[in-house]
Amino acid sequence: MKVSASDDDPVSAQYEAYPYPARDPAEESRRLVTGSPSRLLEIRHYLFAGGPLPQNFRALMAGGGTGDGTVMLAQQLADAGRNDAEVVYLDLSRASRATCEARVQRRGLTNVSFHSGAIEDLAGLDLGTFDYIDCCGVLHHLCDPAAGLRSLADALKPLGGLGVMVYGRFGRSGVYELQGALRGLGKGMDLPARVQLAKSLLPALPKTNLFVRNPILGDHKRSDAELVDLLLHERDIAYSVPELAAMTATVGLEIAAWIEPLRYDPATYLPPNLHDRLEGMSQLERAELAEQLAGNLKTHTLYLSLRTRTVAESRTTAVPTWVEWDGTAVAAMLRREGALAGGFDGLPLRLDVPARAAAFAELCDGRRSLAEIETALQERFRDLPLPRLRSEIAVCLRVFGGVNRLLLLEQP
């Protein structure tokens, strides 16, 4: 993804030569690339308390790159029948923009407008204000990330919010050391030659090398564009939780949520006998501790807002909705495994869920409210006291929501 102030900037040249991420528009007929931030359901859940998006909803994809976020959100808005919505693409890279335009055209989407420019110059581009801004994988490549974030915050409508992804310091262990080595070895070489140099060096690195010892770094294996972005980038910076929180605070933004929430909960990583040590910690202190314990957060994805309390709450009217999961399949897995089994970037996890979690999962069909689900469970488990049932529902919401797969929506 692309942000820079001038065409002679080395970062600009990099993204013209190697648009990122590498995408083939022909694949649009076979799959929709999805992820966080900027799924439509996530925007509603984390930034609009689960309610519908504002009328004439406007989203800015700031540093839209080859278009993953742009295509995903534009397609999901079209699928939702939001013909009043507009997605505004902004990037400096002509090559990246051409790829995104081709992807949008392949899908026949008509709700995207394209603009060339830098995030830092947003105020002078006359693009208006936005209900939502996506800035994924961009801020950490700016000369002044805080100034870039401030520019985006200034372009928000009063009730608006942002979805942001930046690099995480601990999970990128070995990246910057290897970047330095390649910079020294490749002095005087052009970028294509340095790509070949890196390809020659990688298999020969000693097993003690920090990059080799970091098992969660594999982007460079997918394409030359990914290799350049990870190991040959001219400018990037990684953030710890406190550093990122400090930057957001300086521009007047509130952290609505870290994604996935359970990654930033130290209880995910601590044995139960140490959970009492978490009492009294603020949410930021807990997130910092979780990052220190996990050690594998190579990126930070979060939602930011100008307001407080923008995340949907578990009201009786809220409708639990699966995000790209199927409740029946989740229930089958829970009955088979006895827990929610999965992992976070190389860390296997088995998340305990209540005995009736499978029944709850099946009832979450995107139509039933929490009140209706509670009633259905009461009828099925008549001997279960209501306080116990409600406690189990709360645990299900915490676990499934904690992996960002069950979100709460309020019906219009």
DAMO-V142236 format. One record per residue. N is the residue number from 1. RES is the residue in three letters. PHI is phi as a letter, one per 40 degrees, with the letter a starting at -180 (none if undefined). OMEGA is omega in radians with two decimals (none if undefined). D_LAST is the distance of its C-alpha to the last C-alpha in Angstrom with 2 decimals. Layout:
n=N res=RES phi=PHI omega=OMEGA d_last=D_LAST
n=N res=RES phi=PHI omega=OMEGA d_last=D_LAST
This chain:
n=1 res=MET phi=none omega=-2.74 d_last=35.23
n=2 res=LYS phi=b omega=2.94 d_last=36.87
n=3 res=VAL phi=a omega=3.14 d_last=37.44
n=4 res=SER phi=a omega=-3.07 d_last=40.74
n=5 res=ALA phi=b omega=-3.10 d_last=42.40
n=6 res=SER phi=a omega=-3.09 d_last=45.06
n=7 res=ASP phi=c omega=3.13 d_last=46.15
n=8 res=ASP phi=c omega=3.06 d_last=49.28
n=9 res=ASP phi=c omega=-3.12 d_last=47.37
n=10 res=PRO phi=c omega=3.10 d_last=47.99
n=11 res=VAL phi=c omega=3.08 d_last=44.31
n=12 res=SER phi=d omega=3.14 d_last=43.71
n=13 res=ALA phi=c omega=-3.13 d_last=46.57
n=14 res=GLN phi=d omega=-3.06 d_last=45.26
n=15 res=TYR phi=c omega=2.98 d_last=41.91
n=16 res=GLU phi=c omega=-3.11 d_last=43.62
n=17 res=ALA phi=c omega=-3.08 d_last=45.94
n=18 res=TYR phi=b omega=3.10 d_last=43.49
n=19 res=PRO phi=d omega=-3.01 d_last=39.87
n=20 res=TYR phi=b omega=-0.19 d_last=37.62
n=21 res=PRO phi=c omega=-3.14 d_last=36.33
n=22 res=ALA phi=c omega=-3.12 d_last=38.41
n=23 res=ARG phi=b omega=3.08 d_last=36.27
n=24 res=ASP phi=b omega=-3.13 d_last=37.34
n=25 res=PRO phi=d omega=3.14 d_last=35.08
n=26 res=ALA phi=c omega=-3.12 d_last=36.38
n=27 res=GLU phi=c omega=3.14 d_last=34.48
n=28 res=GLU phi=c omega=3.11 d_last=31.11
n=29 res=SER phi=c omega=-3.07 d_last=31.81
n=30 res=ARG phi=b omega=-3.07 d_last=32.11
n=31 res=ARG phi=a omega=2.99 d_last=29.55
n=32 res=LEU phi=b omega=3.10 d_last=26.66
n=33 res=VAL phi=c omega=-3.12 d_last=27.64
n=34 res=THR phi=b omega=3.11 d_last=24.88
n=35 res=GLY phi=i omega=3.13 d_last=24.95
n=36 res=SER phi=b omega=-0.02 d_last=24.05
n=37 res=PRO phi=c omega=2.91 d_last=23.12
n=38 res=SER phi=g omega=2.86 d_last=20.43
n=39 res=ARG phi=c omega=-3.09 d_last=18.72
n=40 res=LEU phi=d omega=-3.13 d_last=15.22
n=41 res=LEU phi=c omega=3.12 d_last=13.88
n=42 res=GLU phi=c omega=3.13 d_last=16.36
n=43 res=ILE phi=d omega=3.13 d_last=15.39
n=44 res=ARG phi=c omega=-3.05 d_last=11.84
n=45 res=HIS phi=c omega=-2.98 d_last=13.48
n=46 res=TYR phi=c omega=-3.02 d_last=16.55
n=47 res=LEU phi=b omega=-3.11 d_last=15.84
n=48 res=PHE phi=b omega=3.05 d_last=12.30
n=49 res=ALA phi=f omega=3.12 d_last=12.17
n=50 res=GLY phi=g omega=-3.10 d_last=9.86
n=51 res=GLY phi=c omega=3.11 d_last=6.94
n=52 res=PRO phi=c omega=3.07 d_last=6.32
n=53 res=LEU phi=c omega=3.13 d_last=9.79
n=54 res=PRO phi=d omega=3.03 d_last=11.21
n=55 res=GLN phi=c omega=-3.11 d_last=12.12
n=56 res=ASN phi=f omega=-3.12 d_last=15.55
n=57 res=PHE phi=d omega=3.12 d_last=15.27
n=58 res=ARG phi=b omega=3.12 d_last=18.89
n=59 res=ALA phi=b omega=3.07 d_last=20.39
n=60 res=LEU phi=b omega=3.03 d_last=24.11
n=61 res=MET phi=c omega=-2.98 d_last=26.04
n=62 res=ALA phi=c omega=-2.98 d_last=28.97
n=63 res=GLY phi=g omega=-2.96 d_last=31.96
n=64 res=GLY phi=c omega=3.08 d_last=30.24
n=65 res=GLY phi=f omega=-3.13 d_last=33.40
n=66 res=THR phi=c omega=2.84 d_last=33.60
n=67 res=GLY phi=h omega=-3.12 d_last=29.85
n=68 res=ASP phi=d omega=-3.12 d_last=28.30
n=69 res=GLY phi=c omega=-3.14 d_last=25.31
n=70 res=THR phi=c omega=-3.11 d_last=25.09
n=71 res=VAL phi=c omega=-3.12 d_last=25.21
n=72 res=MET phi=d omega=-3.06 d_last=22.80
n=73 res=LEU phi=c omega=3.13 d_last=19.97
n=74 res=ALA phi=c omega=3.13 d_last=20.74
n=75 res=GLN phi=c omega=-3.12 d_last=20.77
n=76 res=GLN phi=c omega=3.06 d_last=17.52
n=77 res=LEU phi=c omega=3.11 d_last=15.77
n=78 res=ALA phi=c omega=3.13 d_last=17.65
n=79 res=ASP phi=c omega=3.13 d_last=16.78
n=80 res=ALA phi=c omega=3.13 d_last=13.02
n=81 res=GLY phi=g omega=-3.14 d_last=13.84
n=82 res=ARG phi=c omega=-3.11 d_last=13.36
n=83 res=ASN phi=c omega=3.12 d_last=16.47
n=84 res=ASP phi=c omega=-3.02 d_last=16.06
n=85 res=ALA phi=c omega=3.12 d_last=16.59
n=86 res=GLU phi=b omega=3.03 d_last=20.13
n=87 res=VAL phi=b omega=-3.09 d_last=22.03
n=88 res=VAL phi=b omega=-3.14 d_last=25.31
n=89 res=TYR phi=c omega=3.10 d_last=28.14
n=90 res=LEU phi=b omega=3.08 d_last=30.98
n=91 res=ASP phi=a omega=3.08 d_last=34.19
n=92 res=LEU phi=c omega=-3.04 d_last=37.94
n=93 res=SER phi=c omega=3.11 d_last=39.10
n=94 res=ARG phi=c omega=-3.14 d_last=39.88
n=95 res=ALA phi=c omega=3.12 d_last=40.36
n=96 res=SER phi=c omega=3.13 d_last=36.99
n=97 res=ARG phi=c omega=-3.14 d_last=35.23
n=98 res=ALA phi=c omega=3.11 d_last=37.12
n=99 res=THR phi=c omega=3.14 d_last=35.93
n=100 res=CYS phi=c omega=3.13 d_last=32.26
n=101 res=GLU phi=d omega=3.13 d_last=32.67
n=102 res=ALA phi=c omega=3.11 d_last=34.31
n=103 res=ARG phi=c omega=3.12 d_last=31.54
n=104 res=VAL phi=c omega=3.13 d_last=28.86
n=105 res=GLN phi=c omega=3.11 d_last=31.17
n=106 res=ARG phi=d omega=-3.11 d_last=31.74
n=107 res=ARG phi=c omega=-3.13 d_last=28.07
n=108 res=GLY phi=g omega=-3.13 d_last=27.86
n=109 res=LEU phi=c omega=-3.11 d_last=25.08
n=110 res=THR phi=b omega=-3.06 d_last=25.00
n=111 res=ASN phi=b omega=-3.12 d_last=22.44
n=112 res=VAL phi=b omega=2.99 d_last=25.01
n=113 res=SER phi=b omega=-3.03 d_last=27.62
n=114 res=PHE phi=b omega=3.14 d_last=30.68
n=115 res=HIS phi=a omega=3.09 d_last=32.70
n=116 res=SER phi=b omega=-3.14 d_last=35.74
n=117 res=GLY phi=i omega=-3.11 d_last=36.38
n=118 res=ALA phi=b omega=3.10 d_last=36.51
n=119 res=ILE phi=d omega=-3.11 d_last=33.95
n=120 res=GLU phi=c omega=-3.10 d_last=36.56
n=121 res=ASP phi=c omega=-3.01 d_last=36.79
n=122 res=LEU phi=d omega=-3.09 d_last=33.09
n=123 res=ALA phi=c omega=-3.11 d_last=33.61
n=124 res=GLY phi=c omega=-3.09 d_last=36.12
n=125 res=LEU phi=c omega=3.07 d_last=34.27
n=126 res=ASP phi=f omega=3.12 d_last=32.19
n=127 res=LEU phi=c omega=3.14 d_last=28.98
n=128 res=GLY phi=g omega=3.14 d_last=26.77
n=129 res=THR phi=b omega=-2.94 d_last=24.23
n=130 res=PHE phi=b omega=3.02 d_last=21.41
n=131 res=ASP phi=c omega=-3.09 d_last=18.03
n=132 res=TYR phi=a omega=3.08 d_last=19.35
n=133 res=ILE phi=b omega=3.03 d_last=22.92
n=134 res=ASP phi=b omega=3.05 d_last=24.37
n=135 res=CYS phi=b omega=-2.96 d_last=28.00
n=136 res=CYS phi=b omega=3.10 d_last=29.11
n=137 res=GLY phi=g omega=-3.00 d_last=32.83
n=138 res=VAL phi=b omega=-3.02 d_last=33.90
n=139 res=LEU phi=d omega=-3.08 d_last=34.53
n=140 res=HIS phi=c omega=3.07 d_last=37.36
n=141 res=HIS phi=b omega=-3.13 d_last=39.26
n=142 res=LEU phi=c omega=3.02 d_last=39.34
n=143 res=CYS phi=c omega=-3.13 d_last=42.50
n=144 res=ASP phi=b omega=-3.09 d_last=40.53
n=145 res=PRO phi=d omega=-3.13 d_last=37.25
n=146 res=ALA phi=c omega=3.11 d_last=36.44
n=147 res=ALA phi=c omega=3.09 d_last=36.95
n=148 res=GLY phi=c omega=3.12 d_last=34.68
n=149 res=LEU phi=c omega=3.10 d_last=31.89
n=150 res=ARG phi=c omega=3.10 d_last=32.49
n=151 res=SER phi=c omega=3.12 d_last=32.24
n=152 res=LEU phi=c omega=3.13 d_last=28.80
n=153 res=ALA phi=d omega=3.14 d_last=27.62
n=154 res=ASP phi=c omega=-3.11 d_last=28.96
n=155 res=ALA phi=c omega=3.13 d_last=26.85
n=156 res=LEU phi=c omega=2.91 d_last=23.49
n=157 res=LYS phi=c omega=-3.05 d_last=21.31
n=158 res=PRO phi=d omega=-3.13 d_last=21.19
n=159 res=LEU phi=c omega=-3.02 d_last=17.80
n=160 res=GLY phi=c omega=3.13 d_last=18.72
n=161 res=GLY phi=a omega=-3.11 d_last=20.16
n=162 res=LEU phi=b omega=2.90 d_last=22.53
n=163 res=GLY phi=b omega=-2.98 d_last=23.19
n=164 res=VAL phi=b omega=2.93 d_last=26.95
n=165 res=MET phi=b omega=3.04 d_last=29.64
n=166 res=VAL phi=b omega=-3.14 d_last=33.26
n=167 res=TYR phi=c omega=3.05 d_last=36.31
n=168 res=GLY phi=c omega=-3.02 d_last=37.13
n=169 res=ARG phi=c omega=-2.98 d_last=40.70
n=170 res=PHE phi=c omega=-3.09 d_last=41.74
n=171 res=GLY phi=c omega=3.11 d_last=40.41
n=172 res=ARG phi=c omega=3.09 d_last=42.29
n=173 res=SER phi=d omega=3.13 d_last=45.62
n=174 res=GLY phi=g omega=-3.09 d_last=48.34
n=175 res=VAL phi=c omega=-3.00 d_last=46.49
n=176 res=TYR phi=c omega=3.04 d_last=48.05
n=177 res=GLU phi=c omega=3.13 d_last=51.48
n=178 res=LEU phi=c omega=3.04 d_last=51.46
n=179 res=GLN phi=d omega=3.14 d_last=50.18
n=180 res=GLY phi=c omega=3.13 d_last=53.19
n=181 res=ALA phi=c omega=-3.14 d_last=55.59
n=182 res=LEU phi=c omega=3.10 d_last=54.41
n=183 res=ARG phi=c omega=3.11 d_last=54.62
n=184 res=GLY phi=c omega=-3.13 d_last=58.20
n=185 res=LEU phi=c omega=-3.04 d_last=59.21
n=186 res=GLY phi=c omega=-3.11 d_last=57.61
n=187 res=LYS phi=d omega=3.14 d_last=59.06
n=188 res=GLY phi=g omega=3.13 d_last=60.13
n=189 res=MET phi=c omega=3.00 d_last=58.26
n=190 res=ASP phi=c omega=-3.01 d_last=55.60
n=191 res=LEU phi=c omega=3.11 d_last=52.14
n=192 res=PRO phi=d omega=3.12 d_last=52.83
n=193 res=ALA phi=c omega=3.12 d_last=56.00
n=194 res=ARG phi=c omega=3.04 d_last=54.20
n=195 res=VAL phi=c omega=3.13 d_last=51.74
n=196 res=GLN phi=c omega=3.07 d_last=54.75
n=197 res=LEU phi=d omega=-3.13 d_last=56.27
n=198 res=ALA phi=c omega=3.13 d_last=53.21
n=199 res=LYS phi=c omega=3.11 d_last=53.23
n=200 res=SER phi=c omega=-3.08 d_last=56.90
n=201 res=LEU phi=c omega=-2.98 d_last=56.46
n=202 res=LEU phi=d omega=-3.11 d_last=53.49
n=203 res=PRO phi=c omega=-3.11 d_last=55.33
n=204 res=ALA phi=c omega=-3.11 d_last=58.36
n=205 res=LEU phi=c omega=3.10 d_last=56.71
n=206 res=PRO phi=c omega=-3.08 d_last=58.33
n=207 res=LYS phi=c omega=3.10 d_last=56.42
n=208 res=THR phi=c omega=-3.12 d_last=56.56
n=209 res=ASN phi=c omega=-3.07 d_last=54.51
n=210 res=LEU phi=c omega=3.13 d_last=51.31
n=211 res=PHE phi=c omega=3.11 d_last=49.23
n=212 res=VAL phi=c omega=-3.08 d_last=50.75
n=213 res=ARG phi=c omega=3.12 d_last=50.06
n=214 res=ASN phi=c omega=-3.00 d_last=46.33
n=215 res=PRO phi=c omega=-3.04 d_last=44.91
n=216 res=ILE phi=c omega=-3.13 d_last=41.31
n=217 res=LEU phi=b omega=-3.12 d_last=42.29
n=218 res=GLY phi=a omega=-3.08 d_last=42.38
n=219 res=ASP phi=d omega=-3.05 d_last=40.63
n=220 res=HIS phi=c omega=-3.11 d_last=44.06
n=221 res=LYS phi=c omega=-3.02 d_last=44.79
n=222 res=ARG phi=c omega=-3.11 d_last=42.17
n=223 res=SER phi=a omega=3.07 d_last=43.50
n=224 res=ASP phi=c omega=3.14 d_last=45.67
n=225 res=ALA phi=c omega=3.12 d_last=42.67
n=226 res=GLU phi=c omega=3.11 d_last=41.43
n=227 res=LEU phi=c omega=3.13 d_last=45.00
n=228 res=VAL phi=c omega=-3.08 d_last=45.35
n=229 res=ASP phi=c omega=-3.08 d_last=42.08
n=230 res=LEU phi=c omega=-2.92 d_last=43.00
n=231 res=LEU phi=b omega=-3.07 d_last=46.77
n=232 res=LEU phi=b omega=-3.08 d_last=47.94
n=233 res=HIS phi=c omega=-3.12 d_last=45.37
n=234 res=GLU phi=c omega=-3.07 d_last=46.99
n=235 res=ARG phi=a omega=2.95 d_last=44.57
n=236 res=ASP phi=a omega=-3.11 d_last=42.10
n=237 res=ILE phi=b omega=3.10 d_last=41.48
n=238 res=ALA phi=b omega=-3.03 d_last=39.94
n=239 res=TYR phi=b omega=2.87 d_last=38.27
n=240 res=SER phi=c omega=3.11 d_last=38.38
n=241 res=VAL phi=d omega=-3.14 d_last=35.47
n=242 res=PRO phi=c omega=3.14 d_last=37.21
n=243 res=GLU phi=c omega=3.14 d_last=38.11
n=244 res=LEU phi=c omega=3.11 d_last=34.59
n=245 res=ALA phi=c omega=3.14 d_last=33.21
n=246 res=ALA phi=c omega=3.14 d_last=35.94
n=247 res=MET phi=c omega=3.14 d_last=35.16
n=248 res=THR phi=c omega=-3.13 d_last=31.45
n=249 res=ALA phi=c omega=-3.10 d_last=32.50
n=250 res=THR phi=c omega=-3.14 d_last=34.98
n=251 res=VAL phi=b omega=3.04 d_last=32.34
n=252 res=GLY phi=g omega=-3.13 d_last=30.09
n=253 res=LEU phi=b omega=3.08 d_last=27.37
n=254 res=GLU phi=b omega=3.03 d_last=25.90
n=255 res=ILE phi=c omega=3.12 d_last=25.69
n=256 res=ALA phi=c omega=-3.10 d_last=22.20
n=257 res=ALA phi=a omega=2.95 d_last=23.25
n=258 res=TRP phi=c omega=-3.08 d_last=26.15
n=259 res=ILE phi=b omega=-0.14 d_last=25.58
n=260 res=GLU phi=c omega=-3.03 d_last=26.23
n=261 res=PRO phi=d omega=-3.11 d_last=26.12
n=262 res=LEU phi=c omega=3.05 d_last=28.86
n=263 res=ARG phi=c omega=-3.06 d_last=31.19
n=264 res=TYR phi=b omega=3.07 d_last=31.24
n=265 res=ASP phi=b omega=-3.09 d_last=31.84
n=266 res=PRO phi=c omega=3.10 d_last=35.63
n=267 res=ALA phi=c omega=3.09 d_last=35.36
n=268 res=THR phi=c omega=-3.01 d_last=34.65
n=269 res=TYR phi=b omega=-3.07 d_last=38.21
n=270 res=LEU phi=c omega=3.00 d_last=40.18
n=271 res=PRO phi=c omega=-3.07 d_last=41.96
n=272 res=PRO phi=d omega=-3.08 d_last=40.71
n=273 res=ASN phi=c omega=3.10 d_last=43.86
n=274 res=LEU phi=b omega=-3.10 d_last=42.89
n=275 res=HIS phi=c omega=-3.13 d_last=39.30
n=276 res=ASP phi=c omega=3.11 d_last=40.63
n=277 res=ARG phi=c omega=-3.12 d_last=41.74
n=278 res=LEU phi=c omega=-3.08 d_last=38.13
n=279 res=GLU phi=c omega=3.12 d_last=37.74
n=280 res=GLY phi=g omega=3.11 d_last=37.34
n=281 res=MET phi=c omega=3.02 d_last=36.38
n=282 res=SER phi=c omega=3.11 d_last=33.67
n=283 res=GLN phi=c omega=3.13 d_last=30.88
n=284 res=LEU phi=c omega=3.10 d_last=32.84
n=285 res=GLU phi=c omega=3.11 d_last=36.06
n=286 res=ARG phi=c omega=3.13 d_last=34.54
n=287 res=ALA phi=c omega=3.11 d_last=33.26
n=288 res=GLU phi=c omega=3.14 d_last=36.73
n=289 res=LEU phi=c omega=3.13 d_last=38.46
n=290 res=ALA phi=d omega=3.12 d_last=36.32
n=291 res=GLU phi=c omega=-3.14 d_last=37.24
n=292 res=GLN phi=c omega=-3.13 d_last=40.89
n=293 res=LEU phi=c omega=-3.04 d_last=40.89
n=294 res=ALA phi=c omega=3.12 d_last=39.12
n=295 res=GLY phi=g omega=-3.04 d_last=41.09
n=296 res=ASN phi=b omega=3.13 d_last=39.11
n=297 res=LEU phi=c omega=-3.10 d_last=36.26
n=298 res=LYS phi=c omega=2.99 d_last=37.32
n=299 res=THR phi=b omega=2.99 d_last=34.12
n=300 res=HIS phi=b omega=3.03 d_last=31.55
n=301 res=THR phi=b omega=-3.11 d_last=27.91
n=302 res=LEU phi=a omega=3.05 d_last=25.65
n=303 res=TYR phi=b omega=-3.09 d_last=22.64
n=304 res=LEU phi=b omega=-3.11 d_last=23.61
n=305 res=SER phi=a omega=3.00 d_last=21.96
n=306 res=LEU phi=c omega=-3.06 d_last=23.29
n=307 res=ARG phi=b omega=3.00 d_last=21.49
n=308 res=THR phi=b omega=3.04 d_last=21.78
n=309 res=ARG phi=f omega=3.12 d_last=19.39
n=310 res=THR phi=b omega=-3.08 d_last=16.78
n=311 res=VAL phi=c omega=3.14 d_last=16.55
n=312 res=ALA phi=c omega=3.11 d_last=13.94
n=313 res=GLU phi=b omega=-3.04 d_last=15.66
n=314 res=SER phi=c omega=3.04 d_last=16.22
n=315 res=ARG phi=c omega=-3.12 d_last=14.45
n=316 res=THR phi=c omega=-3.13 d_last=14.56
n=317 res=THR phi=c omega=-3.09 d_last=10.81
n=318 res=ALA phi=c omega=-3.13 d_last=10.79
n=319 res=VAL phi=b omega=3.09 d_last=11.13
n=320 res=PRO phi=c omega=-3.03 d_last=14.38
n=321 res=THR phi=b omega=3.12 d_last=14.60
n=322 res=TRP phi=c omega=3.07 d_last=18.03
n=323 res=VAL phi=b omega=3.09 d_last=18.96
n=324 res=GLU phi=f omega=2.97 d_last=21.64
n=325 res=TRP phi=b omega=3.11 d_last=22.96
n=326 res=ASP phi=b omega=-3.08 d_last=23.05
n=327 res=GLY phi=d omega=3.13 d_last=22.80
n=328 res=THR phi=c omega=3.12 d_last=25.81
n=329 res=ALA phi=c omega=3.10 d_last=27.89
n=330 res=VAL phi=c omega=3.14 d_last=27.09
n=331 res=ALA phi=c omega=3.13 d_last=28.14
n=332 res=ALA phi=c omega=3.12 d_last=31.31
n=333 res=MET phi=c omega=3.13 d_last=32.20
n=334 res=LEU phi=c omega=3.12 d_last=31.74
n=335 res=ARG phi=c omega=-3.12 d_last=34.01
n=336 res=ARG phi=c omega=-3.01 d_last=36.51
n=337 res=GLU phi=c omega=-3.06 d_last=36.65
n=338 res=GLY phi=g omega=3.14 d_last=35.83
n=339 res=ALA phi=a omega=3.02 d_last=33.76
n=340 res=LEU phi=c omega=-3.05 d_last=31.38
n=341 res=ALA phi=b omega=3.13 d_last=34.01
n=342 res=GLY phi=i omega=3.14 d_last=33.77
n=343 res=GLY phi=a omega=3.07 d_last=34.81
n=344 res=PHE phi=b omega=3.02 d_last=34.27
n=345 res=ASP phi=f omega=3.06 d_last=36.63
n=346 res=GLY phi=g omega=3.12 d_last=39.68
n=347 res=LEU phi=b omega=3.11 d_last=38.98
n=348 res=PRO phi=c omega=-3.13 d_last=38.55
n=349 res=LEU phi=b omega=2.94 d_last=36.20
n=350 res=ARG phi=b omega=-3.07 d_last=35.78
n=351 res=LEU phi=c omega=-3.12 d_last=32.95
n=352 res=ASP phi=c omega=3.09 d_last=33.46
n=353 res=VAL phi=b omega=-3.12 d_last=30.69
n=354 res=PRO phi=c omega=-3.10 d_last=30.91
n=355 res=ALA phi=c omega=-3.09 d_last=32.57
n=356 res=ARG phi=c omega=-3.11 d_last=29.42
n=357 res=ALA phi=c omega=-3.14 d_last=27.47
n=358 res=ALA phi=c omega=3.11 d_last=27.97
n=359 res=ALA phi=c omega=3.10 d_last=26.46
n=360 res=PHE phi=c omega=-3.10 d_last=23.43
n=361 res=ALA phi=d omega=-3.13 d_last=23.09
n=362 res=GLU phi=c omega=-3.09 d_last=23.25
n=363 res=LEU phi=c omega=3.11 d_last=20.49
n=364 res=CYS phi=c omega=-3.06 d_last=18.01
n=365 res=ASP phi=b omega=-3.13 d_last=16.89
n=366 res=GLY phi=g omega=3.12 d_last=13.38
n=367 res=ARG phi=b omega=-3.12 d_last=12.21
n=368 res=ARG phi=c omega=3.03 d_last=13.78
n=369 res=SER phi=c omega=3.07 d_last=12.66
n=370 res=LEU phi=d omega=3.11 d_last=15.54
n=371 res=ALA phi=c omega=3.14 d_last=16.51
n=372 res=GLU phi=c omega=3.09 d_last=16.92
n=373 res=ILE phi=c omega=3.11 d_last=18.83
n=374 res=GLU phi=c omega=3.13 d_last=21.00
n=375 res=THR phi=c omega=-3.14 d_last=21.85
n=376 res=ALA phi=c omega=3.12 d_last=22.82
n=377 res=LEU phi=c omega=3.07 d_last=24.98
n=378 res=GLN phi=c omega=-3.14 d_last=26.59
n=379 res=GLU phi=c omega=-3.10 d_last=27.64
n=380 res=ARG phi=c omega=-3.09 d_last=29.07
n=381 res=PHE phi=b omega=-2.99 d_last=30.84
n=382 res=ARG phi=c omega=-3.10 d_last=32.04
n=383 res=ASP phi=c omega=-3.09 d_last=34.71
n=384 res=LEU phi=c omega=3.12 d_last=32.51
n=385 res=PRO phi=d omega=-3.08 d_last=32.04
n=386 res=LEU phi=d omega=3.11 d_last=28.48
n=387 res=PRO phi=d omega=3.12 d_last=29.09
n=388 res=ARG phi=c omega=3.13 d_last=30.39
n=389 res=LEU phi=c omega=-3.14 d_last=27.45
n=390 res=ARG phi=c omega=3.08 d_last=24.99
n=391 res=SER phi=c omega=3.13 d_last=27.31
n=392 res=GLU phi=c omega=3.09 d_last=27.30
n=393 res=ILE phi=c omega=3.14 d_last=23.51
n=394 res=ALA phi=c omega=3.11 d_last=23.63
n=395 res=VAL phi=c omega=3.11 d_last=26.33
n=396 res=CYS phi=d omega=3.13 d_last=24.46
n=397 res=LEU phi=c omega=-3.14 d_last=21.49
n=398 res=ARG phi=c omega=-3.08 d_last=24.10
n=399 res=VAL phi=c omega=-3.10 d_last=26.06
n=400 res=PHE phi=c omega=3.05 d_last=23.53
n=401 res=GLY phi=c omega=-3.13 d_last=21.41
n=402 res=GLY phi=c omega=3.04 d_last=24.76
n=403 res=VAL phi=c omega=3.02 d_last=25.58
n=404 res=ASN phi=g omega=-3.11 d_last=22.22
n=405 res=ARG phi=b omega=3.07 d_last=21.38
n=406 res=LEU phi=b omega=-3.07 d_last=18.73
n=407 res=LEU phi=b omega=-3.07 d_last=15.71
n=408 res=LEU phi=b omega=3.13 d_last=12.89
n=409 res=LEU phi=b omega=3.02 d_last=9.22
n=410 res=GLU phi=c omega=3.13 d_last=6.40
n=411 res=GLN phi=c omega=3.13 d_last=3.83
n=412 res=PRO phi=d omega=none d_last=0.00
